[in-house]
């Protein structure tokens, strides 16, 4: 009984960690895209 609860809790922690990692990676990719846009706009102005 206690092992079932422990395994369910562990699964929830793992899924939560993966969600946080995926969100962080998406944020990193998003900022990289924004930086490329900024560089492109600065090059057009010159």
C-alpha positions as CSV (number, residue, x, y, z in Angstrom):
1,X,0.0,0.0,0.0
2,X,2.7,2.5,1.0
3,X,4.8,1.5,-2.0
4,X,1.9,2.3,-4.3
5,X,1.5,5.8,-2.9
6,X,5.3,6.3,-3.1
7,X,5.3,5.3,-6.7
8,X,2.4,7.5,-7.6
9,X,4.1,10.4,-5.8
10,X,7.4,9.7,-7.6
11,X,5.6,9.7,-11.0
12,X,3.9,13.0,-10.2
13,X,7.3,14.5,-9.3
14,X,8.9,13.2,-12.5
15,X,6.2,14.5,-14.7
16,X,6.3,17.8,-12.9
17,X,10.0,18.1,-13.4
18,X,9.7,17.2,-17.1
19,X,7.1,19.9,-17.5
20,X,9.3,22.5,-15.8
21,X,12.3,21.4,-18.0
22,X,10.2,21.6,-21.2
23,X,8.9,25.1,-20.2
24,X,12.4,26.3,-19.5
25,X,13.7,24.9,-22.8
26,X,10.9,26.6,-24.7
27,X,11.7,29.9,-23.0
28,X,15.4,29.6,-23.9
29,X,14.5,28.9,-27.6
30,X,12.0,31.8,-27.5
31,X,14.7,34.2,-26.3
32,X,17.1,33.0,-28.9
33,X,14.5,33.7,-31.6
34,X,14.0,37.2,-30.2
35,X,17.7,37.9,-30.2
36,X,18.0,37.0,-33.9
37,X,15.1,39.3,-34.7
38,X,16.7,42.1,-32.8
39,X,20.0,41.6,-34.6
40,X,18.2,41.5,-38.0
41,X,16.3,44.8,-37.2
42,X,19.6,46.5,-36.2
43,X,21.2,45.4,-39.4
44,X,18.4,46.9,-41.4
45,X,18.7,50.3,-39.8
46,X,22.3,50.7,-40.7
